[in-house]
């Protein structure tokens, strides 16, 4: 979600030493994308960013000369995962190679395509009384995605274990939500458990939203929600994406589809899609993404167009294998379509503005009352995903994060309704026993 935060820092505790920590989830790959930046609109520029090749680059330019930099060899291109990035500067270290440290998910990155170490006891304007930005550099290199738990520590070098730890069961890197640190004069802690830019460090170093909208989402480092996989279907079949890959638009006379980044081989899952503006057609649905016979929806890029998908067309028909038959009510701009996938029993159900169509009962189990059976051909993998599509217009998907585009769910006194996993936010109450398509939702079953 393209947003820029701004703060001009004050007098530092120690300009030679700082620690920066952030959890983030990418939504767009390619193009230089600034995560954190300090500049004086002149010759000073300190930046942490993703390069166009999706590597991480931390650098300090002084009068267009490189004072220091670190540039990774590895690229970071997973748009479903939360990355934890820690960047440390300590120019008091006698070992030049240890004056700049970069960690991703708890591991120090030592395989670097380029590195320039700062001089002993050098200072950096990244911790000085100039404008600092999060999400952009005051220019046109905006980061697109999600951020959470941003810490800046002025005067102390901390390792990643201060902010995260390895889960003993899964081996995954997990967040420590309230680390024990000394923040220093310019230190801050923002975006803790919400979209608040009010400093939680106790230093009162609050930030402001300089441009864009800062959306509060349930998607966080402890519970990653599905978004749209923009690398799944090729550039020729993907609609334009925005708002963290949850809003999609396309011009008329062309079908485009997206597939959820997460899928399930068991359990029951629910999502909602708001029809923002209808161009020519909507077909919203679900199915098995890997259609061997028909090359993954390339021939008919909508969920009911191939043998392993199910689609609910805007005229009210259901579509299976590119054949439409009567099913429910038509829908149009402003309507919210719910999709309930019962992967355990092999049925999918569709609701319009909270009312399930065709007398559907998503809790009916093996009887599949009013549901549409997922087709089988022998080529399916058994992994079911949400697959909405459109021809002209736009829609916004809520996988449980709690908003359509930049508009927060406001039903149920603003709290929305959660799935059975207890950590999602929908406009309508999901059917009993259905979860959001998220890591916690998948682990529920």
C-alpha positions in Angstrom: 0.0 0.0 0.0 1.8 3.1 -1.3 2.2 5.4 1.8 5.0 7.6 3.0 5.7 8.4 6.6 7.8 11.4 7.7 9.7 12.6 10.8 12.6 15.0 11.3 14.7 13.6 14.0 16.4 15.6 16.8 19.8 15.5 18.4 21.1 11.9 18.5 22.4 10.0 21.5 25.3 8.6 19.4 25.5 9.2 15.7 28.0 6.4 15.2 25.8 3.6 16.4 22.2 2.7 15.5 19.9 -0.3 15.0 17.0 -0.4 12.6 14.5 -3.3 12.7 11.3 -3.8 10.6 9.0 -6.6 9.6 7.6 -6.3 6.1 5.6 -8.2 3.5 6.1 -7.3 -0.2 3.3 -7.0 -2.7 5.2 -5.7 -5.8 8.5 -6.9 -7.2 10.9 -5.1 -9.4 11.8 -1.4 -9.4 13.7 0.3 -6.7 11.5 0.4 -3.6 12.6 2.5 -0.6 11.9 1.1 2.9 13.7 3.7 5.0 15.5 6.9 4.0 17.2 10.0 5.5 18.0 12.9 3.2 18.3 16.7 3.3 17.0 17.3 -0.2 20.6 17.8 -1.2 23.8 15.8 -1.1 23.0 13.6 1.9 21.2 10.3 1.3 21.0 7.2 3.5 18.7 4.5 2.2 17.5 1.0 2.9 15.7 -0.4 -0.2 14.9 -3.2 -2.5 16.7 -2.9 -5.8 15.0 -3.6 -9.1 16.4 -7.1 -9.0 14.8 -7.6 -5.5 18.1 -7.6 -3.6 18.5 -5.5 -0.5 20.8 -2.4 -0.7 21.8 -0.2 2.3 23.9 2.8 1.4 25.0 6.2 2.3 25.8 8.7 -0.4 27.6 11.9 0.4 27.9 14.4 -2.4 27.1 11.6 -4.8 30.1 9.5 -3.5 29.5 6.2 -1.7 30.5 6.6 2.0 29.3 3.0 2.7 27.0 0.3 1.3 25.9 -3.3 1.6 24.2 -5.0 -1.4 23.1 -8.6 -1.1 23.5 -11.3 -3.7 20.3 -13.0 -2.7 17.0 -11.7 -3.9 13.9 -11.5 -1.7 10.9 -12.2 -3.9 8.4 -14.0 -1.7 5.2 -11.9 -1.7 3.4 -14.2 0.8 6.0 -14.2 3.5 6.9 -11.6 6.2 10.6 -10.7 6.2 12.4 -9.4 9.3 15.2 -7.0 8.3 17.7 -5.7 10.8 20.4 -3.1 9.8 23.1 -2.2 12.3 25.7 0.5 12.0 28.5 0.6 14.6 31.5 2.5 13.3 33.3 2.2 16.7 34.0 -1.5 15.9 37.7 -2.1 15.2 36.8 -4.7 12.6 35.8 -2.8 9.4 33.8 -5.8 8.1 31.6 -5.6 11.3 30.7 -1.9 11.1 27.7 -2.6 9.0 25.6 -5.7 9.7 22.5 -6.8 7.8 20.2 -9.6 9.0 17.2 -11.2 7.4 15.0 -13.5 9.4 17.6 -13.8 12.1 20.5 -14.7 9.8 23.4 -12.4 9.0 23.8 -11.8 5.3 27.5 -12.2 4.5 27.2 -13.1 0.8 27.4 -9.7 -0.7 27.8 -8.5 -4.3 29.3 -5.2 -3.0 30.3 -3.8 0.3 32.0 -0.5 1.3 32.7 -0.3 5.0 32.5 3.1 6.8 35.6 4.6 8.4 36.4 4.1 12.0 34.2 6.3 14.2 32.4 7.8 11.2 29.0 9.4 11.7 25.9 8.9 9.6 23.1 11.3 8.8 20.6 8.4 9.2 20.5 9.5 12.9 20.6 13.2 12.6 18.3 16.2 12.6 17.1 15.9 9.0 14.0 14.5 7.3 13.5 10.8 7.6 11.0 8.8 5.5 9.5 5.4 5.7 8.1 3.8 2.5 9.6 6.3 0.1 12.4 8.8 -0.2 10.3 11.9 -1.1 10.6 10.8 -4.7 9.0 8.1 -6.8 10.5 4.9 -5.4 7.7 3.8 -3.1 7.7 0.6 -1.3 4.6 -1.4 -2.0 3.4 -3.9 0.6 2.9 -4.1 4.4 5.1 -3.0 7.4 4.9 -3.8 11.1 6.8 -3.3 14.3 9.4 -0.7 13.1 12.1 0.0 15.7 14.9 2.5 15.6 17.5 2.5 18.3 19.8 5.5 18.7 23.2 4.7 20.3 23.0 0.9 20.7 23.8 -2.0 18.4 21.4 -4.9 18.8 21.3 -8.2 17.1 18.2 -9.8 15.5 17.6 -12.0 18.6 16.4 -8.9 20.4 13.4 -8.7 18.0 12.8 -12.3 17.0 13.5 -15.9 17.9 13.4 -19.3 16.2 10.3 -21.4 16.9 11.4 -24.7 18.5 8.7 -26.6 16.7 8.6 -25.2 13.2 12.1 -23.7 12.9 10.5 -20.4 11.6 11.7 -17.0 12.7 9.0 -15.4 15.0 8.5 -11.9 16.2 9.1 -10.7 19.7 6.4 -8.1 20.0 7.7 -6.2 23.0 11.6 -6.3 22.9 13.6 -5.0 25.8 15.8 -2.2 24.4 17.1 1.3 25.3 15.9 3.5 22.5 18.0 6.6 22.9 17.1 10.2 22.0 15.9 9.6 18.5 14.6 6.0 19.0 11.1 5.1 18.2 8.7 2.1 17.9 5.7 2.5 15.5 3.2 0.3 13.7 2.8 -2.0 16.8 -0.3 -4.2 16.3 -2.1 -1.4 14.3 -1.6 1.4 11.9 -0.6 3.9 14.6 2.4 6.1 14.0 2.4 7.2 17.6 5.7 6.2 19.2 5.5 3.3 21.6 9.1 3.5 22.8 8.4 6.1 25.5 10.5 8.7 23.6 7.5 10.5 22.1 9.1 10.5 18.7 5.8 10.3 16.7 5.6 10.1 13.0 3.1 11.6 10.5 1.5 10.2 7.4 3.0 12.5 4.7 1.3 10.9 1.7 -1.2 8.1 1.0 -3.3 6.1 3.4 -2.1 3.9 6.2 -4.5 1.0 6.4 -4.9 -1.1 9.5 -4.8 -4.7 8.6 -5.0 -8.1 10.4 -2.2 -9.3 8.2 0.9 -9.3 10.5 4.2 -11.2 11.1 2.4 -13.7 13.4 -0.4 -14.4 10.9 0.1 -14.0 7.2 -3.1 -13.7 5.2 -3.6 -14.7 1.5 -3.2 -12.0 -1.1 -3.2 -12.3 -4.9 -0.2 -14.1 -6.4 0.9 -11.7 -9.2 3.6 -14.1 -10.3 1.2 -17.0 -10.7 -0.4 -16.4 -14.0 2.0 -14.4 -16.2 2.0 -10.8 -17.1 -0.4 -11.3 -20.0 -3.2 -12.7 -17.7 -2.8 -10.6 -14.5 -4.9 -7.5 -13.8 -3.5 -4.3 -12.4 -2.9 -4.6 -8.7 -2.9 -2.1 -5.9 -3.5 -1.9 -2.1 -1.2 -4.7 -1.2 -2.4 -6.9 -4.2 -6.0 -6.9 -2.9 -7.5 -4.4 -5.4 -7.5 -5.3 -9.1 -8.6 -3.5 -12.2 -8.5 -4.1 -15.9 -9.7 -2.4 -19.1 -12.7 -3.6 -21.1 -12.7 -6.5 -23.6 -10.1 -8.6 -21.8 -10.4 -11.2 -19.1 -7.9 -11.2 -16.2 -7.7 -13.5 -13.2 -5.8 -13.8 -9.9 -5.1 -16.7 -7.6 -4.8 -16.5 -3.9 -1.2 -16.9 -2.6 -2.4 -19.5 -0.1 -4.3 -22.7 -0.9 -5.7 -25.6 1.2 -5.9 -29.4 0.9 -8.2 -29.6 3.9 -10.4 -27.4 6.1 -13.1 -24.8 5.3 -12.3 -21.2 4.2 -14.1 -18.0 3.5 -13.4 -14.7 1.7 -15.3 -11.7 0.4 -15.0 -9.7 -2.8 -16.5 -6.2 -3.2 -17.5 -5.3 -6.7 -16.0 -1.8 -7.0 -17.0 -1.1 -10.5 -18.3 -3.5 -13.2 -16.9 -3.0 -16.6 -18.3 -5.9 -18.7 -18.2 -9.1 -16.5 -17.3 -10.5 -13.2 -16.7 -14.2 -12.6 -15.7 -15.0 -9.0 -14.8 -18.4 -7.9 -12.4 -21.1 -6.6 -10.9 -24.3 -7.7 -7.7 -26.4 -8.3 -5.1 -24.1 -9.7 -3.1 -26.7 -11.5 -5.1 -27.8 -14.5 -2.7 -30.0 -16.4 -5.1 -30.7 -19.4 -5.7 -27.0 -20.1 -2.4 -25.3 -19.1 -3.6 -23.5 -16.0 -6.5 -21.3 -17.1 -4.6 -19.9 -20.1 -7.3 -20.8 -22.6 -10.2 -19.4 -20.5 -8.8 -17.0 -17.8 -11.7 -17.2 -15.4 -12.5 -19.8 -12.7 -15.4 -21.6 -14.4 -13.7 -21.7 -17.7 -11.6 -24.8 -17.2 -12.3 -28.4 -15.9 -11.1 -27.8 -12.3 -12.7 -24.5 -11.4 -16.1 -23.2 -10.3 -17.3 -19.7 -11.1 -20.3 -17.5 -10.1 -21.0 -15.2 -13.1 -22.4 -11.7 -12.6 -25.7 -12.7 -14.4 -26.4 -15.3 -11.6 -25.2 -18.4 -13.5 -22.7 -20.9 -12.2 -20.0 -21.9 -14.6 -18.3 -25.3 -14.8 -15.9 -26.2 -17.7 -17.0 -23.1 -19.5 -20.7 -24.0 -19.4 -23.2 -21.8 -17.6 -26.4 -22.9 -15.8 -28.9 -21.2 -13.5 -27.7 -20.8 -9.9 -28.5 -17.5 -8.1 -29.1 -13.8 -8.3 -27.2 -11.4 -10.5 -24.8 -9.0 -8.9 -23.2 -5.7 -9.8 -21.2 -2.6 -8.6 -21.4 -2.3 -4.8 -22.3 -5.9 -4.1 -20.2 -8.1 -1.8 -19.8 -11.7 -2.8 -18.8 -14.2 -0.2 -17.1 -17.5 -1.2 -17.1 -20.4 1.2 -14.8 -23.3 0.2 -15.5 -26.6 2.0 -12.3 -28.4 1.0 -13.1 -31.4 3.3 -16.3 -32.2 1.5 -15.5 -30.8 -1.9 -18.1 -28.0 -2.2 -18.1 -24.3 -2.8 -20.9 -21.9 -1.8 -21.5 -18.3 -2.9 -23.3 -15.5 -1.0 -24.5 -12.1 -2.2 -24.5 -9.4 0.5 -24.6 -12.0 3.2 -27.2 -14.3 1.7 -26.1 -17.7 0.4 -27.4 -18.4 -3.1 -29.4 -21.4 -4.3 -30.5 -22.2 -0.7 -26.8 -23.0 0.1 -25.9 -24.2 3.5 -22.1 -24.2 3.9 -22.4 -26.2 7.2 -24.3 -29.1 5.5 -21.1 -31.2 5.2 -21.1 -34.1 2.8 -24.7 -33.4 1.6 -23.5 -30.2 0.0 -26.9 -28.5 0.3 -27.2 -25.8 -2.4 -23.4 -26.0 -3.0 -21.5 -26.6 -6.2 -19.2 -29.7 -6.2 -15.6 -29.1 -7.2 -15.1 -31.1 -10.4 -12.6 -33.9 -10.6 -10.7 -35.0 -13.7 -7.8 -37.0 -12.2 -5.4 -34.1 -12.9 -6.1 -32.1 -9.7 -3.5 -31.6 -6.9 -6.2 -31.3 -4.2 -5.0 -27.8 -3.3 -8.0 -25.4 -3.6 -7.5 -21.7 -4.0 -9.7 -18.6 -4.5 -9.7 -17.5 -8.1 -11.6 -14.3 -8.8 -11.6 -12.8 -12.3 -13.0 -9.8 -14.2 -13.4 -8.3 -17.7 -13.3 -4.5 -17.3 -13.8 -2.7 -14.0 -12.4 -3.5 -10.6 -12.9 -5.4 -7.4 -11.3 -5.5 -3.9 -10.7 -8.7 -2.0 -10.9 -9.2 1.8 -9.2 -12.4 2.8 -9.8 -11.4 6.4 -7.4 -8.5 6.8 -10.4 -6.2 7.5 -10.7 -3.9 4.6 -11.8 -3.5 1.0 -9.1 -1.4 -0.7 -8.3 1.3 1.8 -11.8 1.2 3.4 -12.0 -0.5 6.7 -14.8 -2.9 7.6 -17.3 -1.0 9.6 -20.0 -3.6 10.4 -20.7 -5.0 13.9 -19.7 -1.7 15.5 -16.6 -1.6 13.5 -15.3 -4.9 14.7 -16.5 -6.9 11.7 -16.9 -10.7 12.0 -14.1 -13.2 12.5 -13.7 -16.7 11.1 -13.4 -19.7 13.4 -9.6 -19.1 13.8 -10.5 -15.9 15.7 -8.1 -13.4 14.1 -9.8 -12.2 10.9 -12.3 -9.4 10.1 -15.0 -9.8 7.6 -18.0 -7.6 6.5 -20.4 -10.5 7.1 -20.3 -13.4 9.6 -18.5 -16.4 8.0 -20.4 -19.7 8.1 -19.8 -21.7 11.3 -16.6 -23.6 11.1 -15.0 -21.5 8.3 -11.7 -19.7 8.7 -9.8 -17.0 6.9 -7.2 -18.2 4.4 -4.2 -17.3 6.6 -1.5 -19.1 8.3 -3.5 -19.3 11.5 -6.5 -20.4 9.5 -4.6 -23.2 7.8 -3.2 -24.3 11.2 -6.6 -24.4 12.7 -7.5 -27.6 10.8 
